[in-house]
Amino acid sequence: MRKKATFIGIGVIGLLVACMTAWVSLAITYSGPPDDCLRAGLAGLFLLATLAAFFVMPRRGRTLC
């Protein structure tokens, strides 16, 4: 039962992080600097930095703290 609750909790947190990352990327895209290329680049950079924080860096569990 405890493993199931842990698995569900991690899934919910992962879904929340994915939704917040998408929301911020869209916010940068639609209301960022006036240059289209710069907005797209900043949104992509934010997305890649978030992915790196969770998948590349050691101690992934501490990324949320």
N, CA, C and O of each residue as an XYZ file, in Angstrom:
260
protein
N       0.819     -1.192      0.000
C       0.000      0.000      0.000
C       0.872      1.268      0.000
O       0.558      2.253     -0.670
N       1.957      1.219      0.757
C       2.815      2.390      0.839
C       3.529      2.660     -0.485
O       3.685      3.815     -0.881
N       3.963      1.601     -1.171
C       4.612      1.780     -2.469
C       3.650      2.382     -3.475
O       4.035      3.218     -4.293
N       2.413      1.961     -3.413
C       1.399      2.482     -4.328
C       1.167      3.972     -4.081
O       1.059      4.750     -5.028
N       1.092      4.367     -2.815
C       0.894      5.777     -2.470
C       2.093      6.612     -2.893
O       1.925      7.733     -3.372
N       3.294      6.084     -2.724
C       4.503      6.785     -3.148
C       4.519      6.966     -4.654
O       4.849      8.045     -5.147
N       4.164      5.918     -5.390
C       4.124      5.977     -6.840
C       3.102      7.007     -7.314
O       3.379      7.771     -8.239
N       1.944      7.036     -6.702
C       0.912      8.002     -7.075
C       1.365      9.419     -6.729
O       1.160     10.343     -7.517
N       1.972      9.595     -5.570
C       2.468     10.914     -5.171
C       3.522     11.449     -6.122
O       3.489     12.624     -6.488
N       4.449     10.607     -6.523
C       5.487     11.025     -7.467
C       4.865     11.370     -8.816
O       5.288     12.323     -9.472
N       3.870     10.604     -9.226
C       3.186     10.892    -10.482
C       2.458     12.227    -10.455
O       2.487     12.973    -11.434
N       1.806     12.531     -9.340
C       1.087     13.802     -9.208
C       2.066     14.973     -9.212
O       1.828     15.985     -9.871
N       3.162     14.832     -8.477
C       4.173     15.901     -8.454
C       4.779     16.092     -9.842
O       4.981     17.225    -10.281
N       5.068     14.996    -10.530
C       5.605     15.096    -11.888
C       4.645     15.787    -12.834
O       5.065     16.592    -13.665
N       3.363     15.484    -12.717
C       2.352     16.130    -13.558
C       2.263     17.622    -13.249
O       2.143     18.438    -14.163
N       2.320     17.981    -11.974
C       2.282     19.398    -11.597
C       3.495     20.155    -12.136
O       3.355     21.268    -12.643
N       4.673     19.563    -12.029
C       5.883     20.213    -12.543
C       5.801     20.376    -14.058
O       6.182     21.417    -14.592
N       5.306     19.356    -14.747
C       5.167     19.442    -16.208
C       4.178     20.536    -16.601
O       4.435     21.287    -17.542
N       3.060     20.635    -15.902
C       2.059     21.667    -16.203
C       2.604     23.065    -15.922
O       2.387     23.985    -16.710
N       3.310     23.229    -14.805
C       3.873     24.548    -14.491
C       4.962     24.945    -15.487
O       5.077     26.115    -15.852
N       5.750     23.981    -15.922
C       6.797     24.270    -16.902
C       6.182     24.697    -18.232
O       6.642     25.650    -18.861
N       5.140     23.983    -18.652
C       4.453     24.350    -19.893
C       3.817     25.732    -19.772
O       3.871     26.522    -20.715
N       3.216     26.031    -18.620
C       2.569     27.318    -18.419
C       3.585     28.460    -18.498
O       3.330     29.474    -19.148
N       4.728     28.299    -17.842
C       5.748     29.349    -17.862
C       6.334     29.505    -19.268
O       6.594     30.624    -19.709
N       6.540     28.400    -19.965
C       7.056     28.488    -21.336
C       6.087     29.241    -22.239
O       6.504     30.060    -23.058
N       4.805     28.966    -22.091
C       3.809     29.694    -22.880
C       3.732     31.162    -22.467
O       3.548     32.035    -23.316
N       3.871     31.438    -21.178
C       3.865     32.827    -20.711
C       5.042     33.594    -21.300
O       4.888     34.750    -21.695
N       6.204     32.975    -21.364
C       7.368     33.626    -21.966
C       7.123     33.842    -23.454
O       7.473     34.889    -23.998
N       6.526     32.862    -24.106
C       6.288     32.955    -25.542
C       5.310     34.075    -25.888
O       5.525     34.800    -26.860
N       4.254     34.224    -25.117
C       3.219     35.184    -25.465
C       3.386     36.565    -24.847
O       2.795     37.523    -25.344
N       4.166     36.700    -23.790
C       4.282     38.025    -23.180
C       5.717     38.377    -22.830
O       5.961     39.141    -21.896
N       6.641     37.842    -23.552
C       8.048     38.120    -23.293
C       8.527     39.326    -24.078
O       7.743     40.230    -24.366
N       9.793     39.349    -24.425
C      10.367     40.458    -25.196
C       9.676     40.609    -26.554
O       9.051     39.665    -27.036
N       9.783     41.776    -27.167
C       9.073     42.014    -28.430
C       9.585     41.199    -29.629
O       8.845     41.015    -30.595
N      10.803     40.718    -29.589
C      11.362     39.955    -30.707
C      10.897     38.500    -30.642
O      11.051     37.841    -29.614
N      10.328     37.999    -31.745
C       9.786     36.633    -31.781
C      10.860     35.566    -31.561
O      10.649     34.600    -30.827
N      11.995     35.751    -32.195
C      13.073     34.760    -32.051
C      13.592     34.710    -30.620
O      13.879     33.634    -30.098
N      13.710     35.862    -29.994
C      14.189     35.910    -28.615
C      13.197     35.243    -27.674
O      13.600     34.513    -26.768
N      11.903     35.485    -27.875
C      10.882     34.848    -27.030
C      10.937     33.334    -27.160
O      10.906     32.617    -26.160
N      11.019     32.853    -28.386
C      11.081     31.404    -28.612
C      12.344     30.812    -28.001
O      12.309     29.730    -27.415
N      13.448     31.517    -28.140
C      14.703     31.039    -27.564
C      14.665     30.985    -26.048
O      15.139     30.020    -25.448
N      14.102     32.020    -25.420
C      14.002     32.030    -23.964
C      13.066     30.941    -23.456
O      13.349     30.298    -22.446
N      11.962     30.737    -24.147
C      11.026     29.680    -23.740
C      11.686     28.308    -23.871
O      11.546     27.462    -22.987
N      12.398     28.090    -24.961
C      13.102     26.824    -25.148
C      14.210     26.628    -24.135
O      14.416     25.518    -23.644
N      14.928     27.700    -23.818
C      15.989     27.630    -22.820
C      15.428     27.289    -21.444
O      16.019     26.492    -20.716
N      14.294     27.884    -21.083
C      13.667     27.574    -19.804
C      13.250     26.109    -19.761
O      13.449     25.435    -18.751
N      12.679     25.621    -20.845
C      12.252     24.222    -20.908
C      13.445     23.280    -20.769
O      13.383     22.308    -20.017
N      14.520     23.561    -21.486
C      15.714     22.717    -21.401
C      16.363     22.781    -20.021
O      16.861     21.770    -19.526
N      16.362     23.955    -19.398
C      16.936     24.076    -18.054
C      16.127     23.280    -17.039
O      16.694     22.666    -16.136
N      14.809     23.288    -17.182
C      13.962     22.519    -16.276
C      14.189     21.024    -16.473
O      14.296     20.281    -15.498
N      14.264     20.585    -17.712
C      14.540     19.173    -17.980
C      15.899     18.767    -17.424
O      16.042     17.687    -16.851
N      16.893     19.629    -17.590
C      18.228     19.323    -17.075
C      18.214     19.222    -15.557
O      18.903     18.382    -14.978
N      17.426     20.083    -14.910
C      17.374     20.064    -13.454
C      16.823     18.740    -12.929
O      17.208     18.292    -11.849
N      15.932     18.119    -13.680
C      15.321     16.888    -13.196
C      15.960     15.614    -13.744
O      15.872     14.568    -13.102
N      16.595     15.672    -14.900
C      17.101     14.439    -15.501
C      18.616     14.343    -15.586
O      19.146     13.234    -15.651
N      19.323     15.443    -15.588
C      20.771     15.407    -15.784
C      21.520     15.580    -14.467
O      22.518     14.902    -14.224
N      21.050     16.470    -13.632
C      21.761     16.768    -12.389
C      21.647     15.610    -11.403
O      20.627     14.923    -11.357
N      22.699     15.399    -10.616
C      22.608     14.368     -9.584
C      21.652     14.811     -8.480
O      21.361     15.998     -8.332
N      21.175     13.849     -7.716
C      20.251     14.103     -6.598
C      18.971     14.770     -7.089
O      18.614     15.858     -6.638
N      18.290     14.110     -8.012
C      17.083     14.667     -8.615
C      15.991     14.959     -7.597
O      15.198     15.880     -7.792
N      15.937     14.200     -6.530
C      14.907     14.404     -5.528
C      15.013     15.746     -4.828
O      14.010     16.273     -4.345
N      16.206     16.302     -4.766
C      16.401     17.585     -4.096
C      16.099     18.758     -5.012
O      16.138     19.903     -4.562
N      15.800     18.512     -6.279
C      15.508     19.599     -7.202
C      14.258     20.352     -6.788
O      14.169     21.559     -7.010
N      13.305     19.679     -6.200
C      12.065     20.330     -5.790
C      12.217     21.170     -4.533
O      11.376     22.027     -4.263
N      13.262     20.946     -3.766
C      13.424     21.671     -2.492
C      13.898     23.077     -2.705
O      14.083     23.819     -1.740
